[in-house]
């Protein structure tokens, strides 16, 4: 009887080690290869094996390896056989993101989760992602140099979704109040939204709170932004419609914090 390995975590195996591992990939469900000194050569061998799998790999994490755009193009070929792909800090640019997005567009069922945090995606890379957003359940883009223009493109796509996006993470991008005004238009189509460290101020929060009043949210993270007691007043108006609100490291006075707490029906991290 063949026993399926539920999860395998490895370190520093390099391209040679990955070529050996690729031969037994059919017996692994979740593969974590963070910080493994893997390059495009190793990714090519891995993708050849993923293509041959009879059932999809549940989760593949190649974070903090030099995958680059070439590696992203190889992964795009076998994306239909991966449920969740994690590529944090892999030196992927807008070209690589474009190739992955083209592949996502062609999937017969949505990709459960795509993590591209800490790659230089910028507004140019946000454009192809927006085109395929209907085929992604959860999208994580922390620290990707995305600005208000890129957020506007993503928001236009979210607005047209037939079912809500389960999770959108845009923390540590320079979104600002202008980008948040775009997100406010499509907030009814997002269940979980993370905007920590996005240079958001009171005007953006005011627009956001108007949208939250119209439809409840499961989770909203606005931590580490330029939030003052003026923002606290806006959040107090809508916090009853948020199951979990995080506003850590904000500039509220105790009076502002207490105002939010007094109106909340869920959990507040403040």
N, C-alpha and C positions, 0 to 999 in steps of 0.2 A: 504494500500500500504506500502510495506517495504522500508525504506530509508536506503541506504548503507552509512556507515560512511567512508569518504574518508581517514581520518588520525586520529590516536589516540596516544597521547604522555602521558606517565605515569611515576611516580617516586616512588621508595621505596615501592613497593606493596608486595614484598616477594613471596614465593611459594604459600602461602594461597591465596593472592590476584590474583595470576596468575591462580589458579585453578578455581576461580569464573569467571575470564575474558575469560577463554578458552571456556566456554559454549556459548558465543555469538560471537565467532570468525568469524562465517559465515557472519556476518554483518559488517565486518571491512576489508578495502582494504590495508591500510598501518599501521603497528603497531610498535611503537617506545618504547622500554622498557629498555633504557639505565639507568645504576645505580639504578636498582630496587631490589637489594639484592635477586636475583633469583639464585637458584642452580639447580642441576640435577633433583631433585624431581619435581620442577615446570616445567622444560623443558619437562619432561615425559608427564605431563598432557597437556601441550600446543601441543606437537607433536601428541598426540592422537586425538586432535581436528582438527589439520591441515590435518591429514590423511583423515578425513571425509568431508573436504570441496569439494563442487561441482566444484568450480573454484579456481585457485591458489591465494594465498596471494601475492599481488604485491610486498610488501617489509616488511621484518621482521628484526628489529634491536634489538639485545640482548647484545649490547656492554657493557663492564665493569660490567659484572656479572660473578660469579664463575661457568661457564658452564663446564669447564674442558673437558677431553677426553670422559668421560662418557656422558656428555650432547651433545657433538659433535656426538657421536654414535647414540643417539636418534634422533637428527636433520637429520642425514643421511637417516633415514627411511622415512622421509616425505619431502625430498628435492624436489621431483618431483612436489610438490604442493606449491612451493615458487619460485617467479621470481627473487627476489633479497635478498640475505642474508648477514647481516652485523654483524660481531663478533669481534669487536675491543677489545683487552685487556681482553680476557675471559679465560686465563690460559689454553689454548689449546696447546698441544704439537704435535710432529710428528705423534704419534699414532692416535690422533683425526683427524688430517689433512688427514691421510691415509684413514680413514673410510669415511670422507666426499668426498674425491676424488673418491673412489670406487663407491659411489652413483652418483656423477656427470657423471662418465663414462657411467652409465646406463640410463641417461636422454634421452627422446625422442626428446626434443628440448633444445637448449643451455640455461644455467643459465645466466641471463642478467648481473648480477654483484655479485661477491663474494669478501667480504672484510674480511681479516684475520689479519689486522695490529696489531702490538704489542702483538703477541703471539710468543712463542718460537718454531718456525717452523724449523729453521736452514736448513742446506743443506739436511739433511735426509728427512725432510718434503717436501722440494722442489721437490724431486723425484716423489712422487705420483701425485703432482699437475701438473707436466710436462706431465704425461701420459693422463690427462683428459683435457688439455688446449684447445683442439679443441671444447670442449663443454661448454666453458665460453667466454662470450663477453668481460667482463671487470674484471680484477684481480688486487686487491689492497693488497700489502704486505709490508706496511711501518714498519720499525723497527722490523723485524722478525729474526734477526741473520743469515741472508742468506749471504753466501760468494761467491767467484768466482766459486766454484764447483757447487753450487746450481743454480747460474745464467747460467752456461754452460748447465745444464740439461734443464732449461726452454727455453733457446735460441735454443737448438736442436729441441725442440717441436714446437716452433714458426716458425722455418724454414720450417716445414712440413705442416703448416696450409694451407688449401685450400682457405680461405678468411682471411684478416687481423684481428688481435686482435684489438678491438676498443681502449682499454686502458690497459696499464701495468704500475703499480706504484710500484717501488722498492726503494723509498727514505729511507734514514737512515738505509741502510744495507752496510756492508763492502765489496762492490763490487770491488772497485779499478780498475786500468787500465786493469787488466787481465779479470775481469768480463765484462768490457765494450767492450773489443775486441770480446767477444762471442756475445754480443748484436748487435754489428756492422754488423755481418754476416746476421742477420735476421731483420734488421731495416725496410726493405721494407714491412714487414708483421705486422707492428705496427703503428697505427695512432697517438696515444698519449702515450708519454713515460715520466715518472717522475723519476728523479735520483738525487733528492736533498740530499745533505749530504752523499754521497757515496764514499768519499775518492778517487775521480777521479782527475787525473792530465793531463798534456799537451799531453802525449803520447796517452792516451785513447781518448781524444777529437779529436786528429788528425785522428785516425782510424774511429771514429764516423762521422766526417765531410766528409770523403771519401764516406761513405755509403749514407749520406744525399744528396750528389750531384747526386746520381743515382735515388732517388725517393723523392718527396716532403713529408714533415711531417706536420701534423696539429698543434702539440704542443710538445715542448721539454723543460723540466725543468732540468737545470744543476746547480741550485743555491747551495750555501754553499759547494762548492768543492774547490780543490786547483788549481784554474784557474788563470793563469798569462797572460801577454801580448802574450806569445807564443801560448796559447790557443785561445786568441782573434784573432790571425792571421788565425788559423784553422777555427774558427767559421765564420770569415768574408768571407771565400771562399764559404761557403754553406748556409749562413743565408737567402739568397734570396729564398731558397727552404723550409723555415720554416715559417708557418703562425704566430705562436706565440712562441717566445723564451724567457725563463726566466733564468737569470744568476745573481740573487740577491746575495749580500754578497760574491762576488768573489774578487780576488786580482788584478784586472785590474787597470792600471793607466788611467788617463783621455784620453790619446792617444789611449789606447786599447779599451776603451768604445766607443770613437768616430769612430774608425775603424769599429766596428761591426754595429753601427748605420748607418754609411754611405753606407753600403752594403745591409742593410735590406729593404725588400719590405713589411714586415708585422709589427707585434707589437713586441717590445723588452722591457723586464723588466730587468733593469740593475742597 
